[in-house]
């Protein structure tokens, strides 16, 4: 399961296969949130096949950090298996959760770079480069769907805009 920490509450993003009861998951997520560390629970289940092998219900809940802040958690469950999460598994899972956090951090930075490259920082409006790209998209749509696609363009020329800049300032 993958959860995202939105403010103070956890939101489930995805899960695959059998999942734990909601109270159990909330307990593991609360530990991760409070301690900002991995939670491993290896519970003995039975003696297994003819008493030869022990089986375990094992759970690992790992924090995912983005920009050094708790962003989410990865919860892995291993039901009725003769394996449990040993120290080597824990180290590998911690490495995976750090890598996932690193990838999410890169995506976040790319989104910020894209926003910075297409918007004016003072007004939040599209800059000239983004406006020209959007106009090109609209023209392509208009040509492809001639007669059914309608668009319009308004051009405004503001005289004496220098006064507005002097009053409100420029973001340099």
MODELLER restraints for C-alpha pairs under 7 A, 6 or more apart:
rsr = mdl.restraints
at = mdl.atoms
rsr.add(forms.Gaussian(group=physical.xy_distance, feature=features.Distance(at['CA:1:A'], at['CA:14:A']), mean=5.60, stdev=0.5))
rsr.add(forms.Gaussian(group=physical.xy_distance, feature=features.Distance(at['CA:1:A'], at['CA:15:A']), mean=4.14, stdev=0.5))
rsr.add(forms.Gaussian(group=physical.xy_distance, feature=features.Distance(at['CA:1:A'], at['CA:16:A']), mean=6.63, stdev=0.5))
rsr.add(forms.Gaussian(group=physical.xy_distance, feature=features.Distance(at['CA:1:A'], at['CA:74:A']), mean=5.86, stdev=0.5))
rsr.add(forms.Gaussian(group=physical.xy_distance, feature=features.Distance(at['CA:1:A'], at['CA:75:A']), mean=4.99, stdev=0.5))
rsr.add(forms.Gaussian(group=physical.xy_distance, feature=features.Distance(at['CA:1:A'], at['CA:76:A']), mean=6.49, stdev=0.5))
rsr.add(forms.Gaussian(group=physical.xy_distance, feature=features.Distance(at['CA:2:A'], at['CA:12:A']), mean=6.10, stdev=0.5))
rsr.add(forms.Gaussian(group=physical.xy_distance, feature=features.Distance(at['CA:2:A'], at['CA:13:A']), mean=5.47, stdev=0.5))
rsr.add(forms.Gaussian(group=physical.xy_distance, feature=features.Distance(at['CA:2:A'], at['CA:14:A']), mean=5.29, stdev=0.5))
rsr.add(forms.Gaussian(group=physical.xy_distance, feature=features.Distance(at['CA:2:A'], at['CA:15:A']), mean=6.37, stdev=0.5))
rsr.add(forms.Gaussian(group=physical.xy_distance, feature=features.Distance(at['CA:2:A'], at['CA:73:A']), mean=5.83, stdev=0.5))
rsr.add(forms.Gaussian(group=physical.xy_distance, feature=features.Distance(at['CA:2:A'], at['CA:74:A']), mean=4.74, stdev=0.5))
rsr.add(forms.Gaussian(group=physical.xy_distance, feature=features.Distance(at['CA:2:A'], at['CA:75:A']), mean=6.31, stdev=0.5))
rsr.add(forms.Gaussian(group=physical.xy_distance, feature=features.Distance(at['CA:3:A'], at['CA:10:A']), mean=6.15, stdev=0.5))
rsr.add(forms.Gaussian(group=physical.xy_distance, feature=features.Distance(at['CA:3:A'], at['CA:11:A']), mean=5.40, stdev=0.5))
rsr.add(forms.Gaussian(group=physical.xy_distance, feature=features.Distance(at['CA:3:A'], at['CA:12:A']), mean=4.36, stdev=0.5))
rsr.add(forms.Gaussian(group=physical.xy_distance, feature=features.Distance(at['CA:3:A'], at['CA:13:A']), mean=5.31, stdev=0.5))
rsr.add(forms.Gaussian(group=physical.xy_distance, feature=features.Distance(at['CA:3:A'], at['CA:72:A']), mean=5.31, stdev=0.5))
rsr.add(forms.Gaussian(group=physical.xy_distance, feature=features.Distance(at['CA:3:A'], at['CA:73:A']), mean=5.18, stdev=0.5))
rsr.add(forms.Gaussian(group=physical.xy_distance, feature=features.Distance(at['CA:3:A'], at['CA:74:A']), mean=6.55, stdev=0.5))
rsr.add(forms.Gaussian(group=physical.xy_distance, feature=features.Distance(at['CA:4:A'], at['CA:10:A']), mean=5.62, stdev=0.5))
rsr.add(forms.Gaussian(group=physical.xy_distance, feature=features.Distance(at['CA:4:A'], at['CA:11:A']), mean=5.19, stdev=0.5))
rsr.add(forms.Gaussian(group=physical.xy_distance, feature=features.Distance(at['CA:4:A'], at['CA:12:A']), mean=6.40, stdev=0.5))
rsr.add(forms.Gaussian(group=physical.xy_distance, feature=features.Distance(at['CA:4:A'], at['CA:13:A']), mean=6.59, stdev=0.5))
rsr.add(forms.Gaussian(group=physical.xy_distance, feature=features.Distance(at['CA:4:A'], at['CA:71:A']), mean=6.00, stdev=0.5))
rsr.add(forms.Gaussian(group=physical.xy_distance, feature=features.Distance(at['CA:4:A'], at['CA:72:A']), mean=4.10, stdev=0.5))
rsr.add(forms.Gaussian(group=physical.xy_distance, feature=features.Distance(at['CA:4:A'], at['CA:73:A']), mean=6.54, stdev=0.5))
rsr.add(forms.Gaussian(group=physical.xy_distance, feature=features.Distance(at['CA:5:A'], at['CA:11:A']), mean=6.38, stdev=0.5))
rsr.add(forms.Gaussian(group=physical.xy_distance, feature=features.Distance(at['CA:5:A'], at['CA:71:A']), mean=5.43, stdev=0.5))
rsr.add(forms.Gaussian(group=physical.xy_distance, feature=features.Distance(at['CA:5:A'], at['CA:72:A']), mean=5.11, stdev=0.5))
rsr.add(forms.Gaussian(group=physical.xy_distance, feature=features.Distance(at['CA:28:A'], at['CA:39:A']), mean=6.63, stdev=0.5))
rsr.add(forms.Gaussian(group=physical.xy_distance, feature=features.Distance(at['CA:28:A'], at['CA:61:A']), mean=6.35, stdev=0.5))
rsr.add(forms.Gaussian(group=physical.xy_distance, feature=features.Distance(at['CA:31:A'], at['CA:39:A']), mean=6.99, stdev=0.5))
rsr.add(forms.Gaussian(group=physical.xy_distance, feature=features.Distance(at['CA:32:A'], at['CA:38:A']), mean=6.27, stdev=0.5))
rsr.add(forms.Gaussian(group=physical.xy_distance, feature=features.Distance(at['CA:32:A'], at['CA:39:A']), mean=6.69, stdev=0.5))
rsr.add(forms.Gaussian(group=physical.xy_distance, feature=features.Distance(at['CA:32:A'], at['CA:63:A']), mean=6.07, stdev=0.5))
rsr.add(forms.Gaussian(group=physical.xy_distance, feature=features.Distance(at['CA:36:A'], at['CA:63:A']), mean=6.38, stdev=0.5))
rsr.add(forms.Gaussian(group=physical.xy_distance, feature=features.Distance(at['CA:37:A'], at['CA:62:A']), mean=6.85, stdev=0.5))
rsr.add(forms.Gaussian(group=physical.xy_distance, feature=features.Distance(at['CA:37:A'], at['CA:63:A']), mean=6.18, stdev=0.5))
rsr.add(forms.Gaussian(group=physical.xy_distance, feature=features.Distance(at['CA:38:A'], at['CA:61:A']), mean=5.74, stdev=0.5))
rsr.add(forms.Gaussian(group=physical.xy_distance, feature=features.Distance(at['CA:38:A'], at['CA:62:A']), mean=4.57, stdev=0.5))
rsr.add(forms.Gaussian(group=physical.xy_distance, feature=features.Distance(at['CA:38:A'], at['CA:63:A']), mean=6.20, stdev=0.5))
rsr.add(forms.Gaussian(group=physical.xy_distance, feature=features.Distance(at['CA:39:A'], at['CA:60:A']), mean=5.73, stdev=0.5))
rsr.add(forms.Gaussian(group=physical.xy_distance, feature=features.Distance(at['CA:39:A'], at['CA:61:A']), mean=5.07, stdev=0.5))
rsr.add(forms.Gaussian(group=physical.xy_distance, feature=features.Distance(at['CA:39:A'], at['CA:62:A']), mean=6.50, stdev=0.5))
rsr.add(forms.Gaussian(group=physical.xy_distance, feature=features.Distance(at['CA:40:A'], at['CA:59:A']), mean=5.74, stdev=0.5))
rsr.add(forms.Gaussian(group=physical.xy_distance, feature=features.Distance(at['CA:40:A'], at['CA:60:A']), mean=4.49, stdev=0.5))
rsr.add(forms.Gaussian(group=physical.xy_distance, feature=features.Distance(at['CA:40:A'], at['CA:61:A']), mean=6.45, stdev=0.5))
rsr.add(forms.Gaussian(group=physical.xy_distance, feature=features.Distance(at['CA:41:A'], at['CA:58:A']), mean=5.54, stdev=0.5))
rsr.add(forms.Gaussian(group=physical.xy_distance, feature=features.Distance(at['CA:41:A'], at['CA:59:A']), mean=5.13, stdev=0.5))
rsr.add(forms.Gaussian(group=physical.xy_distance, feature=features.Distance(at['CA:41:A'], at['CA:60:A']), mean=6.47, stdev=0.5))
rsr.add(forms.Gaussian(group=physical.xy_distance, feature=features.Distance(at['CA:42:A'], at['CA:56:A']), mean=6.37, stdev=0.5))
rsr.add(forms.Gaussian(group=physical.xy_distance, feature=features.Distance(at['CA:42:A'], at['CA:57:A']), mean=6.08, stdev=0.5))
rsr.add(forms.Gaussian(group=physical.xy_distance, feature=features.Distance(at['CA:42:A'], at['CA:58:A']), mean=4.30, stdev=0.5))
rsr.add(forms.Gaussian(group=physical.xy_distance, feature=features.Distance(at['CA:42:A'], at['CA:59:A']), mean=6.46, stdev=0.5))
rsr.add(forms.Gaussian(group=physical.xy_distance, feature=features.Distance(at['CA:42:A'], at['CA:84:A']), mean=6.03, stdev=0.5))
rsr.add(forms.Gaussian(group=physical.xy_distance, feature=features.Distance(at['CA:42:A'], at['CA:85:A']), mean=6.84, stdev=0.5))
rsr.add(forms.Gaussian(group=physical.xy_distance, feature=features.Distance(at['CA:43:A'], at['CA:56:A']), mean=5.40, stdev=0.5))
rsr.add(forms.Gaussian(group=physical.xy_distance, feature=features.Distance(at['CA:43:A'], at['CA:57:A']), mean=5.17, stdev=0.5))
rsr.add(forms.Gaussian(group=physical.xy_distance, feature=features.Distance(at['CA:43:A'], at['CA:58:A']), mean=5.93, stdev=0.5))
rsr.add(forms.Gaussian(group=physical.xy_distance, feature=features.Distance(at['CA:44:A'], at['CA:55:A']), mean=6.24, stdev=0.5))
rsr.add(forms.Gaussian(group=physical.xy_distance, feature=features.Distance(at['CA:44:A'], at['CA:56:A']), mean=4.55, stdev=0.5))
rsr.add(forms.Gaussian(group=physical.xy_distance, feature=features.Distance(at['CA:44:A'], at['CA:57:A']), mean=6.50, stdev=0.5))
rsr.add(forms.Gaussian(group=physical.xy_distance, feature=features.Distance(at['CA:45:A'], at['CA:55:A']), mean=5.31, stdev=0.5))
rsr.add(forms.Gaussian(group=physical.xy_distance, feature=features.Distance(at['CA:45:A'], at['CA:56:A']), mean=4.77, stdev=0.5))
rsr.add(forms.Gaussian(group=physical.xy_distance, feature=features.Distance(at['CA:45:A'], at['CA:57:A']), mean=6.12, stdev=0.5))
rsr.add(forms.Gaussian(group=physical.xy_distance, feature=features.Distance(at['CA:45:A'], at['CA:80:A']), mean=6.84, stdev=0.5))
rsr.add(forms.Gaussian(group=physical.xy_distance, feature=features.Distance(at['CA:46:A'], at['CA:54:A']), mean=5.72, stdev=0.5))
rsr.add(forms.Gaussian(group=physical.xy_distance, feature=features.Distance(at['CA:46:A'], at['CA:55:A']), mean=5.32, stdev=0.5))
rsr.add(forms.Gaussian(group=physical.xy_distance, feature=features.Distance(at['CA:47:A'], at['CA:53:A']), mean=5.59, stdev=0.5))
rsr.add(forms.Gaussian(group=physical.xy_distance, feature=features.Distance(at['CA:47:A'], at['CA:54:A']), mean=4.19, stdev=0.5))
rsr.add(forms.Gaussian(group=physical.xy_distance, feature=features.Distance(at['CA:47:A'], at['CA:55:A']), mean=6.12, stdev=0.5))
rsr.add(forms.Gaussian(group=physical.xy_distance, feature=features.Distance(at['CA:48:A'], at['CA:54:A']), mean=5.03, stdev=0.5))
rsr.add(forms.Gaussian(group=physical.xy_distance, feature=features.Distance(at['CA:48:A'], at['CA:55:A']), mean=5.49, stdev=0.5))
rsr.add(forms.Gaussian(group=physical.xy_distance, feature=features.Distance(at['CA:53:A'], at['CA:82:A']), mean=6.36, stdev=0.5))
rsr.add(forms.Gaussian(group=physical.xy_distance, feature=features.Distance(at['CA:54:A'], at['CA:82:A']), mean=5.68, stdev=0.5))
rsr.add(forms.Gaussian(group=physical.xy_distance, feature=features.Distance(at['CA:55:A'], at['CA:80:A']), mean=5.32, stdev=0.5))
rsr.add(forms.Gaussian(group=physical.xy_distance, feature=features.Distance(at['CA:55:A'], at['CA:81:A']), mean=4.91, stdev=0.5))
rsr.add(forms.Gaussian(group=physical.xy_distance, feature=features.Distance(at['CA:55:A'], at['CA:82:A']), mean=4.36, stdev=0.5))
rsr.add(forms.Gaussian(group=physical.xy_distance, feature=features.Distance(at['CA:55:A'], at['CA:83:A']), mean=6.96, stdev=0.5))
rsr.add(forms.Gaussian(group=physical.xy_distance, feature=features.Distance(at['CA:56:A'], at['CA:79:A']), mean=6.64, stdev=0.5))
rsr.add(forms.Gaussian(group=physical.xy_distance, feature=features.Distance(at['CA:56:A'], at['CA:80:A']), mean=5.26, stdev=0.5))
rsr.add(forms.Gaussian(group=physical.xy_distance, feature=features.Distance(at['CA:56:A'], at['CA:81:A']), mean=5.48, stdev=0.5))
rsr.add(forms.Gaussian(group=physical.xy_distance, feature=features.Distance(at['CA:56:A'], at['CA:82:A']), mean=6.17, stdev=0.5))
rsr.add(forms.Gaussian(group=physical.xy_distance, feature=features.Distance(at['CA:56:A'], at['CA:83:A']), mean=6.70, stdev=0.5))
rsr.add(forms.Gaussian(group=physical.xy_distance, feature=features.Distance(at['CA:56:A'], at['CA:84:A']), mean=6.24, stdev=0.5))
rsr.add(forms.Gaussian(group=physical.xy_distance, feature=features.Distance(at['CA:57:A'], at['CA:78:A']), mean=5.73, stdev=0.5))
rsr.add(forms.Gaussian(group=physical.xy_distance, feature=features.Distance(at['CA:57:A'], at['CA:79:A']), mean=4.56, stdev=0.5))
rsr.add(forms.Gaussian(group=physical.xy_distance, feature=features.Distance(at['CA:57:A'], at['CA:80:A']), mean=5.41, stdev=0.5))
rsr.add(forms.Gaussian(group=physical.xy_distance, feature=features.Distance(at['CA:57:A'], at['CA:81:A']), mean=6.94, stdev=0.5))
rsr.add(forms.Gaussian(group=physical.xy_distance, feature=features.Distance(at['CA:58:A'], at['CA:77:A']), mean=5.78, stdev=0.5))
rsr.add(forms.Gaussian(group=physical.xy_distance, feature=features.Distance(at['CA:58:A'], at['CA:78:A']), mean=4.95, stdev=0.5))
rsr.add(forms.Gaussian(group=physical.xy_distance, feature=features.Distance(at['CA:58:A'], at['CA:79:A']), mean=6.40, stdev=0.5))
rsr.add(forms.Gaussian(group=physical.xy_distance, feature=features.Distance(at['CA:58:A'], at['CA:84:A']), mean=5.72, stdev=0.5))
rsr.add(forms.Gaussian(group=physical.xy_distance, feature=features.Distance(at['CA:58:A'], at['CA:85:A']), mean=6.68, stdev=0.5))
rsr.add(forms.Gaussian(group=physical.xy_distance, feature=features.Distance(at['CA:59:A'], at['CA:76:A']), mean=5.67, stdev=0.5))
rsr.add(forms.Gaussian(group=physical.xy_distance, feature=features.Distance(at['CA:59:A'], at['CA:77:A']), mean=4.53, stdev=0.5))
rsr.add(forms.Gaussian(group=physical.xy_distance, feature=features.Distance(at['CA:59:A'], at['CA:78:A']), mean=6.27, stdev=0.5))
rsr.add(forms.Gaussian(group=physical.xy_distance, feature=features.Distance(at['CA:60:A'], at['CA:75:A']), mean=5.64, stdev=0.5))
rsr.add(forms.Gaussian(group=physical.xy_distance, feature=features.Distance(at['CA:60:A'], at['CA:76:A']), mean=5.19, stdev=0.5))
rsr.add(forms.Gaussian(group=physical.xy_distance, feature=features.Distance(at['CA:60:A'], at['CA:77:A']), mean=6.58, stdev=0.5))
rsr.add(forms.Gaussian(group=physical.xy_distance, feature=features.Distance(at['CA:61:A'], at['CA:73:A']), mean=6.56, stdev=0.5))
rsr.add(forms.Gaussian(group=physical.xy_distance, feature=features.Distance(at['CA:61:A'], at['CA:74:A']), mean=5.67, stdev=0.5))
rsr.add(forms.Gaussian(group=physical.xy_distance, feature=features.Distance(at['CA:61:A'], at['CA:75:A']), mean=4.26, stdev=0.5))
rsr.add(forms.Gaussian(group=physical.xy_distance, feature=features.Distance(at['CA:61:A'], at['CA:76:A']), mean=6.41, stdev=0.5))
rsr.add(forms.Gaussian(group=physical.xy_distance, feature=features.Distance(at['CA:62:A'], at['CA:73:A']), mean=5.39, stdev=0.5))
rsr.add(forms.Gaussian(group=physical.xy_distance, feature=features.Distance(at['CA:62:A'], at['CA:74:A']), mean=5.14, stdev=0.5))
rsr.add(forms.Gaussian(group=physical.xy_distance, feature=features.Distance(at['CA:62:A'], at['CA:75:A']), mean=6.31, stdev=0.5))
rsr.add(forms.Gaussian(group=physical.xy_distance, feature=features.Distance(at['CA:62:A'], at['CA:94:A']), mean=6.82, stdev=0.5))
rsr.add(forms.Gaussian(group=physical.xy_distance, feature=features.Distance(at['CA:62:A'], at['CA:97:A']), mean=6.56, stdev=0.5))
rsr.add(forms.Gaussian(group=physical.xy_distance, feature=features.Distance(at['CA:63:A'], at['CA:70:A']), mean=6.74, stdev=0.5))
rsr.add(forms.Gaussian(group=physical.xy_distance, feature=features.Distance(at['CA:63:A'], at['CA:72:A']), mean=6.03, stdev=0.5))
rsr.add(forms.Gaussian(group=physical.xy_distance, feature=features.Distance(at['CA:63:A'], at['CA:73:A']), mean=4.47, stdev=0.5))
rsr.add(forms.Gaussian(group=physical.xy_distance, feature=features.Distance(at['CA:63:A'], at['CA:74:A']), mean=6.51, stdev=0.5))
rsr.add(forms.Gaussian(group=physical.xy_distance, feature=features.Distance(at['CA:63:A'], at['CA:97:A']), mean=6.82, stdev=0.5))
rsr.add(forms.Gaussian(group=physical.xy_distance, feature=features.Distance(at['CA:64:A'], at['CA:70:A']), mean=6.02, stdev=0.5))
rsr.add(forms.Gaussian(group=physical.xy_distance, feature=features.Distance(at['CA:64:A'], at['CA:71:A']), mean=5.64, stdev=0.5))
rsr.add(forms.Gaussian(group=physical.xy_distance, feature=features.Distance(at['CA:64:A'], at['CA:72:A']), mean=4.90, stdev=0.5))
rsr.add(forms.Gaussian(group=physical.xy_distance, feature=features.Distance(at['CA:64:A'], at['CA:73:A']), mean=5.26, stdev=0.5))
rsr.add(forms.Gaussian(group=physical.xy_distance, feature=features.Distance(at['CA:64:A'], at['CA:97:A']), mean=5.62, stdev=0.5))
rsr.add(forms.Gaussian(group=physical.xy_distance, feature=features.Distance(at['CA:64:A'], at['CA:98:A']), mean=6.44, stdev=0.5))
rsr.add(forms.Gaussian(group=physical.xy_distance, feature=features.Distance(at['CA:64:A'], at['CA:101:A']), mean=5.21, stdev=0.5))
rsr.add(forms.Gaussian(group=physical.xy_distance, feature=features.Distance(at['CA:65:A'], at['CA:71:A']), mean=5.19, stdev=0.5))
rsr.add(forms.Gaussian(group=physical.xy_distance, feature=features.Distance(at['CA:65:A'], at['CA:72:A']), mean=6.91, stdev=0.5))
rsr.add(forms.Gaussian(group=physical.xy_distance, feature=features.Distance(at['CA:65:A'], at['CA:101:A']), mean=5.15, stdev=0.5))
rsr.add(forms.Gaussian(group=physical.xy_distance, feature=features.Distance(at['CA:66:A'], at['CA:101:A']), mean=5.32, stdev=0.5))
rsr.add(forms.Gaussian(group=physical.xy_distance, feature=features.Distance(at['CA:66:A'], at['CA:102:A']), mean=6.73, stdev=0.5))
rsr.add(forms.Gaussian(group=physical.xy_distance, feature=features.Distance(at['CA:66:A'], at['CA:104:A']), mean=6.68, stdev=0.5))
rsr.add(forms.Gaussian(group=physical.xy_distance, feature=features.Distance(at['CA:66:A'], at['CA:105:A']), mean=5.23, stdev=0.5))
rsr.add(forms.Gaussian(group=physical.xy_distance, feature=features.Distance(at['CA:67:A'], at['CA:105:A']), mean=6.51, stdev=0.5))
rsr.add(forms.Gaussian(group=physical.xy_distance, feature=features.Distance(at['CA:118:A'], at['CA:126:A']), mean=5.74, stdev=0.5))
rsr.add(forms.Gaussian(group=physical.xy_distance, feature=features.Distance(at['CA:118:A'], at['CA:127:A']), mean=5.58, stdev=0.5))
rsr.add(forms.Gaussian(group=physical.xy_distance, feature=features.Distance(at['CA:118:A'], at['CA:129:A']), mean=6.71, stdev=0.5))
rsr.add(forms.Gaussian(group=physical.xy_distance, feature=features.Distance(at['CA:118:A'], at['CA:130:A']), mean=5.11, stdev=0.5))
rsr.add(forms.Gaussian(group=physical.xy_distance, feature=features.Distance(at['CA:119:A'], at['CA:125:A']), mean=5.36, stdev=0.5))
rsr.add(forms.Gaussian(group=physical.xy_distance, feature=features.Distance(at['CA:119:A'], at['CA:126:A']), mean=4.34, stdev=0.5))
rsr.add(forms.Gaussian(group=physical.xy_distance, feature=features.Distance(at['CA:119:A'], at['CA:127:A']), mean=4.94, stdev=0.5))
rsr.add(forms.Gaussian(group=physical.xy_distance, feature=features.Distance(at['CA:120:A'], at['CA:126:A']), mean=6.11, stdev=0.5))
rsr.add(forms.Gaussian(group=physical.xy_distance, feature=features.Distance(at['CA:120:A'], at['CA:127:A']), mean=5.42, stdev=0.5))
rsr.add(forms.Gaussian(group=physical.xy_distance, feature=features.Distance(at['CA:121:A'], at['CA:171:A']), mean=6.97, stdev=0.5))
rsr.add(forms.Gaussian(group=physical.xy_distance, feature=features.Distance(at['CA:122:A'], at['CA:171:A']), mean=5.62, stdev=0.5))
rsr.add(forms.Gaussian(group=physical.xy_distance, feature=features.Distance(at['CA:142:A'], at['CA:149:A']), mean=5.59, stdev=0.5))
rsr.add(forms.Gaussian(group=physical.xy_distance, feature=features.Distance(at['CA:142:A'], at['CA:150:A']), mean=6.87, stdev=0.5))
